[in-house]
Amino acid sequence: MEMRLNNIINIVIFLCLLISCKNEAQKKEFIKNEVDKKEVFSEKKSENTMQTEDDSWKGTYHFEASNRDGVKTIFDITINSLEDILVNVSEEGVKNKYPNIKAKKVDNDKIKISYNPSSDDMGLIFIERSDNEYYISGNPIYFINPGNNEMSLQKTNNKPF
């Protein structure tokens, strides 16, 4: 009801201002300005929606698994934003840190993180969410457990440290 009343008030104000314009040129300019304001508002609203969706990825993620030979691989991923990701990978006790990584959205529920481009597909992972569950996939995961390209990923908090 309140929303409807606000719309009616806005329409009345618009019509009063339009009527107060002295000539056709002023009316056209007034209408153009009002349309521009609505387009800018719509663009800002769309940007805010995208930012909220991107913010939902924020957090710290953890994955670890051992292959058949007992070699443990650990991924610790901190997502501050899709433009600011830190990937820590430990394999056979060797730790590698990949800061300032950017993710690409595959769709609303999946992102692609290329943390080590020099390793081709071995430096590429995907994080996917389904409801409140998260999964990690990509060649590094496949080679830990051949035949299973997707494994569970723990999101340990919603806000990065």
Salt bridges, closest charged atoms under 4 A:
GLU34 OE2 - LYS37 NZ 3.23
ASP36 OD2 - LYS32 NZ 3.07
GLU53 OE1 - LYS105 NZ 3.46
ASP54 OD1 - LYS105 NZ 3.38
ASP55 OD1 - LYS58 NZ 3.81
GLU64 OE1 - HIS62 NE2 2.84
GLU64 OE2 - LYS72 NZ 3.20
ASP76 OD1 - HIS62 ND1 2.50
GLU83 OE1 - LYS102 NZ 3.80
ASP109 OD1 - ARG129 NE 3.24
